Amino acid sequence: MNCFELQPILENEFIKIQPLKKSDFETLYNIACDPLIWEQHPNKDRYKKEVFENFFKGAIESGGAFLVFDKQTGEAIGSSRYYDYKPENKSILIGYTFFARSHWGSKYNPALKKLMLQYAFQYVDSVIFHIGANNVRSQKAIERLGASKIEELEVEYYGEETKLNFVYAINKTDWTKLK
């Protein structure tokens, strides 16, 4: 079996993801500077450039971050990442996902998550998501994909304060049944 590559280029009919590069900062910040994107997030001030710079630095250092594109238009529309890959536990986390508001409540987030889950389940048996305790939008979205809340956990974000998150999981067996 091949190794899990943390930053593959993946695409489906709606989106394309490619590895996030340092040179993508302005492109991604032009999306992230909208305060409403962070309204339900534990770190509500991430729309501020100096706060987003820290987030972006963590994304680059994670080695698993992506720039997300609308495949139809070629426009950058957000970001997500794989992180905390544990080969010994056959698990990975997916998170830090955000989209431009123009792409909310549509096919893009489910298309992204399905693409990332399909790829991950070639290598792992469990995918975990940390979602802010007040981020109801993201909680509902991940539940629609079949994830179940398994615990509550204080999570330290890169260079930021510890915040309460709900932990959701999808295992490979359940995912296969849902498809």
Residue, then its C-alpha position, 0 to 999 in steps of 0.5 A: m500500500n502506498c503512503f498517505e500523501l498529506q497534500p495530494i492534488l484532488e478534484n471532483e466535478f465541483i472543486k479542486i484542491q491543491p497544496l497551500k503555498k506561502s505565495d497563496f497568502e493574499t489570495l486566501y486572506n482576500i477570502a478570510c478577511d470577511p468577519l462573518i466567516w468567523e462569526q461562529h468560530p472559536n477564534k472570531d477575530r481571524y478576519k484581522k490580517e495579523v491574526f490570519e497571518n498566524f493561522f496561515k503560518g500554522a497551515i503552511e507548517s502543518g504540511g497538510a493544508f490546501l487551497v480550494f478552488d471552484k472547478q467551474t470558475g477556477e476561483a479560489i474559494g477557501s481552504s482545508r487541511y489534513y493534520d495529526y496523521k497517526p499511522e499507528n492508529k490509522s486515523i487522521l483529522i480534517g479541519y480548519t475548513f472555511f469557504a467564501r460566503s458566496h459558496w456557503g450552503s451549497k454543494y461545495n463543502p460536502a463535495l470537499k469533505k467527500l473528496m477528502l474522506q474518499y482519499a483518506f479512507q484509502y489509508v486510514d480507518s477513522v477520520i476525526f473532526h474538531i469543531g468549535a462548540n458554538n460552530v453550529r453551521s459546521q456541526k450540522a454540515i458534518e452530521r449530514l455527512g454521517a459523522s457522530k459526536i464522540e466527545e468534547l475536548e479543549v483544543e489549542y489552536y496554533g499560537e492561539e488560546t485553548k477553546l472547547n471543541f466537539v469531536y466528531a468521527i466517521n469510520k471507514t465501515d460506516w462511510t462505505k455503507l453511506k456511499 
